[in-house]
Amino acid sequence: MTNELRLAGPVRRFGRDQPYDRSAALFLRYQATRDAALRAEIVTRHLPLARSLARSFDTSRVPFDDLMQVASIGLIKAVERYDPAFGTAFSTFAVPTIRGEIQRYFRDHTWGVRPPRDLQERALALLKASDQIRGELGRSPTAAELAERVGATVEEVLEGLYAGQARDGDPIEQPADDRDDGLPYRDSFGVDDSGYDRVDSAVTAHTLLTQLTVLERRVLHLRFNQDLTQDEVGQLLGCSQMQVSRIQRAAMSKLAQIAEQGADDPGFNASPALARSVAS
């Protein structure tokens, strides 16, 4: 004997091999009309199922209200995909969909650093297995016991446990546990990079030197880059030490004047600090 539902469209029959769901008529009407009000009614009826699944994942890591929202999204997706003609109860169909939505949320939004998906799933499986074994034995499990429980090698277990440490991050202002002085993490790593200052200085020097003549730049290069004496510079350029001295003083005076004028100019394409040091 069969139960028959007569609606607009084809007749749907549910025999003994297809147990009739009390909500089947409501789902069939929604399939035929795609009425938003009907969908809202179906979702509201099954919210207790979503709430029950959300509570099974409840953790201090995520507010329950957030878990409930994620479970509700999974419930809506299940409503959209469910077809009562297959004879499966909606709750049977919806549970994997809602559970998968919650698990995906944990995978995508609760990791401080996101390792590959297989490592994330392995780490979560190890966490669950660790809690089970601890409850059975009253102690923390060994890597070998975890490997036997989840069907993995010891190396895979160690890799999964290490990946699990990426779920949480520590504030850099928090004192490091392994430091006796109680200084925060931020003081245990990183140094000031002087390279930026050198780049600024190089840009400033280049900007200033472009204002000199070729001879003035040559004298300064030999004196300060090559560290030659004025006599040695004069021998290379074919002039006296006094001439080299006058060229050097004139060049330095010109640089100081340019730097003093440009140090306070917002459009000066160089480091104002270095320009002021040149001017002084």
C-alpha positions as CSV (number, residue, x, y, z in Angstrom):
1,M,0.0,0.0,0.0
2,T,1.4,3.5,-0.9
3,N,0.8,7.0,0.4
4,E,0.1,9.4,-2.4
5,L,0.6,13.2,-2.4
6,R,-1.3,15.1,-5.1
7,L,0.2,18.4,-5.9
8,A,0.6,20.6,-9.0
9,G,2.8,18.6,-11.3
10,P,3.8,15.0,-11.4
11,V,2.4,12.6,-8.7
12,R,5.1,11.6,-6.1
13,R,4.6,8.2,-4.4
14,F,6.3,6.9,-1.3
15,G,6.2,3.2,-0.8
16,R,7.4,0.9,2.0
17,D,11.0,1.3,0.7
18,Q,10.7,5.0,0.9
19,P,9.6,6.1,4.4
20,Y,7.4,9.2,4.3
21,D,8.8,12.3,6.0
22,R,6.2,14.5,7.7
23,S,7.8,17.5,6.0
24,A,7.7,15.9,2.6
25,A,4.6,17.8,1.5
26,L,6.2,21.1,2.5
27,F,9.3,20.3,0.6
28,L,7.4,19.3,-2.5
29,R,5.5,22.5,-2.4
30,Y,8.8,24.4,-2.1
31,Q,10.3,22.5,-5.0
32,A,7.3,23.4,-7.2
33,T,7.1,27.1,-6.2
34,R,10.5,28.1,-4.8
35,D,8.5,30.3,-2.5
36,A,10.9,32.2,0.0
37,A,8.2,32.1,2.7
38,L,8.0,28.3,2.4
39,R,11.8,28.0,2.7
40,A,11.8,30.2,5.8
41,E,9.1,28.0,7.3
42,I,11.1,24.8,6.6
43,V,14.3,26.4,8.0
44,T,12.5,27.6,11.1
45,R,11.1,24.1,11.7
46,H,14.6,22.5,11.6
47,L,16.6,25.2,13.5
48,P,16.7,22.8,16.6
49,L,18.7,20.4,14.4
50,A,21.1,23.1,13.4
51,R,21.4,24.2,17.1
52,S,22.1,20.7,18.3
53,L,24.9,20.3,15.7
54,A,26.4,23.7,16.6
55,R,26.5,22.7,20.3
56,S,28.5,19.5,19.4
57,F,31.2,21.8,18.0
58,D,30.9,24.4,20.8
59,T,34.3,25.6,21.9
60,S,35.8,28.6,23.6
61,R,37.7,29.4,20.3
62,V,34.5,30.5,18.6
63,P,31.4,32.2,20.0
64,F,28.4,30.0,19.9
65,D,26.4,32.6,18.1
66,D,28.9,32.4,15.2
67,L,28.6,28.6,15.2
68,M,24.8,28.9,15.1
69,Q,25.0,31.2,12.1
70,V,27.3,28.8,10.2
71,A,25.0,25.9,11.1
72,S,22.0,27.9,9.8
73,I,23.8,28.5,6.5
74,G,24.4,24.8,6.2
75,L,20.7,24.2,7.0
76,I,19.7,26.5,4.2
77,K,22.0,24.8,1.7
78,A,20.5,21.4,2.8
79,V,17.0,22.7,2.2
80,E,18.0,23.9,-1.3
81,R,19.5,20.6,-2.3
82,Y,17.0,18.1,-0.6
83,D,14.6,16.1,-2.8
84,P,12.0,14.1,-0.8
85,A,11.4,11.8,-3.8
86,F,14.5,9.9,-2.9
87,G,12.8,8.7,0.3
88,T,15.5,9.9,2.7
89,A,14.4,11.8,5.8
90,F,15.5,15.4,5.7
91,S,17.4,15.2,9.0
92,T,19.5,12.3,7.6
93,F,20.3,14.4,4.5
94,A,20.9,17.6,6.4
95,V,23.3,16.5,9.2
96,P,26.3,15.9,6.9
97,T,25.7,19.2,5.1
98,I,25.5,21.2,8.3
99,R,28.4,19.4,9.9
100,G,30.5,19.9,6.8
101,E,29.7,23.7,6.8
102,I,30.8,24.0,10.4
103,Q,34.0,22.0,9.8
104,R,34.8,24.2,6.8
105,Y,34.4,27.2,8.9
106,F,36.8,25.9,11.5
107,R,39.3,25.0,8.8
108,D,39.1,28.4,7.0
109,H,38.7,30.9,9.9
110,T,40.1,29.6,13.1
111,W,43.8,29.0,12.2
112,G,46.4,31.6,13.0
113,V,48.5,30.1,10.2
114,R,46.8,27.9,7.6
115,P,48.7,24.8,6.7
116,P,47.5,22.6,3.8
117,R,44.1,21.1,4.1
118,D,45.2,17.6,4.7
119,L,47.4,18.7,7.6
120,Q,44.5,20.7,9.1
121,E,42.2,17.7,9.0
122,R,44.9,15.4,10.4
123,A,45.6,17.9,13.2
124,L,41.9,18.0,14.1
125,A,41.6,14.2,14.0
126,L,44.6,13.9,16.3
127,L,43.2,16.4,18.7
128,K,39.9,14.4,18.9
129,A,41.8,11.1,19.2
130,S,44.1,12.6,21.9
131,D,41.0,13.6,24.0
132,Q,39.5,10.1,23.6
133,I,42.7,8.3,24.6
134,R,43.3,10.6,27.5
135,G,39.8,9.9,28.8
136,E,40.4,6.1,28.5
137,L,43.9,5.9,29.9
138,G,43.9,8.9,32.2
139,R,47.2,10.2,30.6
140,S,48.4,11.9,27.5
141,P,48.8,9.4,24.6
142,T,52.1,8.6,22.9
143,A,52.7,9.3,19.3
144,A,52.5,5.5,18.6
145,E,49.1,5.3,20.3
146,L,47.8,8.2,18.3
147,A,49.2,6.7,15.1
148,E,47.4,3.4,15.8
149,R,44.1,5.2,16.6
150,V,44.0,7.4,13.5
151,G,45.6,4.9,11.1
152,A,48.7,7.0,10.4
153,T,52.5,6.6,10.8
154,V,54.3,8.1,13.7
155,E,56.0,10.6,11.3
156,E,52.5,11.7,10.1
157,V,51.3,12.1,13.7
158,L,54.3,14.3,14.6
159,E,53.7,16.4,11.5
160,G,50.0,16.8,12.4
161,L,50.7,17.7,16.0
162,Y,53.2,20.3,14.8
163,A,50.7,21.7,12.4
164,G,48.1,21.9,15.1
165,Q,50.3,24.4,16.9
166,A,49.5,26.9,14.1
167,R,45.8,27.1,15.3
168,D,46.6,29.7,18.0
169,G,49.0,32.6,18.0
170,D,50.5,34.4,21.0
171,P,50.4,38.2,21.3
172,I,53.8,39.7,20.7
173,E,53.3,41.8,23.9
174,Q,52.9,38.6,26.0
175,P,56.0,37.6,28.0
176,A,57.9,34.7,26.6
177,D,57.7,31.7,28.9
178,D,61.3,30.7,28.2
179,R,62.8,34.1,29.1
180,D,63.9,34.8,32.7
181,D,63.7,38.5,32.3
182,G,60.0,38.5,31.5
183,L,60.4,40.5,28.3
184,P,57.7,40.2,25.7
185,Y,58.0,38.2,22.5
186,R,58.6,41.3,20.4
187,D,61.9,41.9,22.2
188,S,63.2,38.4,21.3
189,F,63.3,38.8,17.6
190,G,63.9,41.4,14.9
191,V,66.6,44.2,14.7
192,D,66.7,47.7,13.3
193,D,67.7,47.6,9.7
194,S,70.2,50.3,9.0
195,G,70.0,49.7,5.2
196,Y,67.1,52.2,4.9
197,D,69.2,55.0,6.4
198,R,72.0,54.1,4.0
199,V,69.7,54.3,1.0
200,D,68.4,57.7,2.2
201,S,72.0,58.9,2.6
202,A,72.9,57.7,-0.9
203,V,69.9,59.4,-2.5
204,T,70.8,62.7,-0.7
205,A,74.4,62.5,-1.7
206,H,73.5,61.8,-5.3
207,T,71.0,64.7,-5.4
208,L,73.6,67.1,-3.9
209,L,76.5,66.0,-6.1
210,T,74.5,66.5,-9.3
211,Q,74.7,70.2,-8.6
212,L,78.6,70.2,-8.8
213,T,80.8,70.4,-11.8
214,V,82.6,67.4,-13.2
215,L,85.9,68.5,-11.7
216,E,84.4,69.2,-8.3
217,R,82.8,65.7,-8.2
218,R,86.1,64.2,-9.3
219,V,88.0,65.9,-6.5
220,L,85.5,64.9,-3.8
221,H,85.4,61.3,-5.1
222,L,89.2,61.0,-4.9
223,R,89.4,62.6,-1.5
224,F,86.6,60.9,0.3
225,N,85.8,57.7,-1.7
226,Q,89.4,56.8,-2.6
227,D,90.8,58.4,0.6
228,L,93.6,60.1,-1.2
229,T,95.5,63.1,0.1
230,Q,95.3,66.5,-1.6
231,D,98.8,66.0,-2.9
232,E,97.9,62.6,-4.5
233,V,94.8,64.1,-6.0
234,G,96.8,67.0,-7.4
235,Q,99.2,64.5,-9.0
236,L,96.4,62.6,-10.6
237,L,94.7,65.7,-11.9
238,G,97.9,67.6,-12.9
239,C,97.5,70.5,-10.5
240,S,98.9,71.7,-7.2
241,Q,97.8,70.7,-3.7
242,M,96.6,74.4,-3.2
243,Q,94.4,74.1,-6.2
244,V,92.9,70.9,-5.0
245,S,92.3,72.5,-1.6
246,R,90.5,75.5,-3.2
247,I,88.3,73.1,-5.4
248,Q,87.4,71.0,-2.4
249,R,86.5,74.0,-0.2
250,A,84.4,75.5,-3.1
251,A,82.6,72.2,-3.6
252,M,81.8,71.7,0.0
253,S,80.6,75.3,0.4
254,K,78.3,74.8,-2.6
255,L,77.0,71.6,-1.2
256,A,76.3,73.2,2.2
257,Q,74.4,76.1,0.5
258,I,72.3,73.7,-1.6
259,A,71.6,71.5,1.4
260,E,70.6,74.4,3.6
261,Q,68.2,75.7,1.0
262,G,66.7,72.3,0.3
263,A,66.6,70.7,3.7
264,D,63.3,72.5,4.7
265,D,61.8,72.3,1.2
266,P,59.0,69.6,1.0
267,G,59.9,69.1,-2.6
268,F,63.6,68.3,-1.9
269,N,64.1,64.8,-3.1
270,A,66.5,63.7,-0.4
271,S,66.9,63.0,3.3
272,P,66.5,66.3,5.2
273,A,68.5,65.0,8.1
274,L,71.5,64.2,6.0
275,A,71.1,67.5,4.1
276,R,71.2,69.4,7.4
277,S,74.4,67.5,8.4
278,V,76.0,68.5,5.1
279,A,75.0,72.1,5.6
280,S,76.5,72.2,9.1
